[in-house]
C-alpha cells in the first residue's frame, strides 16, 4: 500500500472485484480523505458517483488493499 493513503478513506473507480469475496481487488483512486463525510460529499458532487470507498488500514497485518492507479487531478 502507498503510505500516502494509510489511515485514510479512499474512493476507487473502475473496480475489479474478487468473485469469491466481492471485495475490490483493483481500481483507480479518484479521491482520498481522512474524513469520510468530506470524501462522500466530494464524491456526491463529482462525476464519480459509483465508487467503492475503503479505509486503508494502518496495520500491515491486515489484508492488503486493492491494487490501484491514481487518476490525474485536474
Phi, psi and omega in degrees: 000144176288127182300338180297337183256355181298127180080014181236158172276137183233133176261125180247138176241166179054046184283148168247130186253148174290126183296331182278317186257345184064019177266147177297135177244348180200147178183175179257124179287121179254340180190160177205151180198154174283337182255113182300319181297318178296316179299313180298321179297317179294320180296318179300325182276350184261180176277354184265062187275355181246042182274152167269133180246124183231154174261128178273109183298150178278342183273130177291340183282345180289166176301135182298146180288166180297151173295148184208164169235159180250130178288139177298140178278150182268000000 
